[in-house]
Amino acid sequence: ADFFHFSGCKGVVHIENCKAAGAHDDFVNVHGTHLRIVETNEDEKSLRVRFENPNTWGLRAFYEKDDIEFIKKDTLLPYAKRKIKKVERISDKEYKLFLYKTPPQADIGKDVIENATLTPELIVEGNSFGPSMGRGILCTTRKKTEIKNNIFYKNGGSVLHVSGDCNYWMESGYTKNICFKNNTVIDCGYGPGGVFQPLICVAPEVMKEGPVHGTIRIEGNKFITDPDTTADNYFHCLKKVIVKNNIFEKIEDYYEKR
């Protein structure tokens, strides 16, 4: 399980000065939840939405006056925004949302919505993560994200993974600004079964390729790796990546100094 898992919250998630080891999944997981649009009603100015993942349901996903965005399934990008007037819980898996304005034309059974209000800023600083077979941090939040002054030691997966999908996990949403700065990454990305993982991975699950996520700044970090076994960073459907002033050291040199 994840050590820190935040879904559908707002404000600031601030994780500081923690030492965590032995996670079987991500150490930090911050995202929202896409709900499938199953019906719209122009006369009522309403829509019915459903939790799709079998492990994610029963959550209080909406409140009155929350803003929601309508997301295209094939691009994971928003095409309309509305404000909720009233929330009606139909079951543990379905909500009916009454809006102040008529809902837009949607591809029923395919498009999804995300609660744009319940999205937090994320600050992860001064922590130590590892060893673990899992990943370090998974984050998909549109608010500012700062990951700085942390140590990632022997994380089997990527130390930073940015995803998003509306097919199975239904984890939303898109990111705008991620700063990965002054971190130390030691002997990570060796992967389960020796399938090496990129240390930083941006991989939203889209059907039509195009920019989903905004900017990632990777600056002032120290990467201590085996250059023969570490996979290259992977940036897919990302508008901009800024890489500055990072230091790379071979893992054998690191262990020889200890």
C-alpha positions, 0 to 999 in steps of 0.5 A: 500500500501507499504510505501517503495517499491523497485523493480528492482534497484541497488546500496544501498537502505538505509532507516534511522530514519523514523517513519511510522504507519498505513500501509495496507501492508509491510512497506518496500518491496525490491525484483526483478521481475521474467519474464517467458521465452516464447521463445528461439532462438539459431540462434539469441542468443535471448529469449523472456520473459513476465511479468506474474503478472497482476499488474506488467508490463510496467517497464524498466526491462533490460538494455544492458550489464545487467547480467541475471540468468535463474531460475528453476520454481520448485526450484527458483535456478539459473542454468545459467547466460548470459549477455544482448547485446541488449534489444528490447521492444515488448510490455508493457508485453514482451521483446526480449533479445539478448545475447552475448552467446546462451541461455541455454536449458530452460523449456519454459513457466515454467522457469523464469529469474531474472535481476542479475544486478538490485539488491540492498543492503538493510540497514534499521536502526533506524526506527520505524514501527507501529502500522499496520495490515501488515508486517514490512519488506519483502526482497528478494535481493541477496546483503547484507541486514542489519536490525538493531536498529529499533522498530517494534510496533504492526505489525500484520504480521511478522516483517521480511518476506523472500519469492520469487516465480514465480507463481503469485506475481513473486517476485525474488530472493534468499538471501545470507546474512541477518542480523537482529540485535539490534531491538526491537519487541513489540507485533507483529504477532497477525495476521488478524482475530487472525491467529498468524504470525511468527515474522520472516518468511522464506517461498519461494514458491517452488515445490521441497524443498531444500535450496533457501535462504542463512544465516540469523543472528538474534542477540541482539534483544529484543522480547516483546511478548505474549508467548501464542499467538505468532507463532514460527519463521518459516524457510523454505528452508534456508541454515543456521540460527544463533540466538545469545544473544536475550532477550525475555520479556512478553508483560504484564511485558512490559506494567506494567513497562510503 
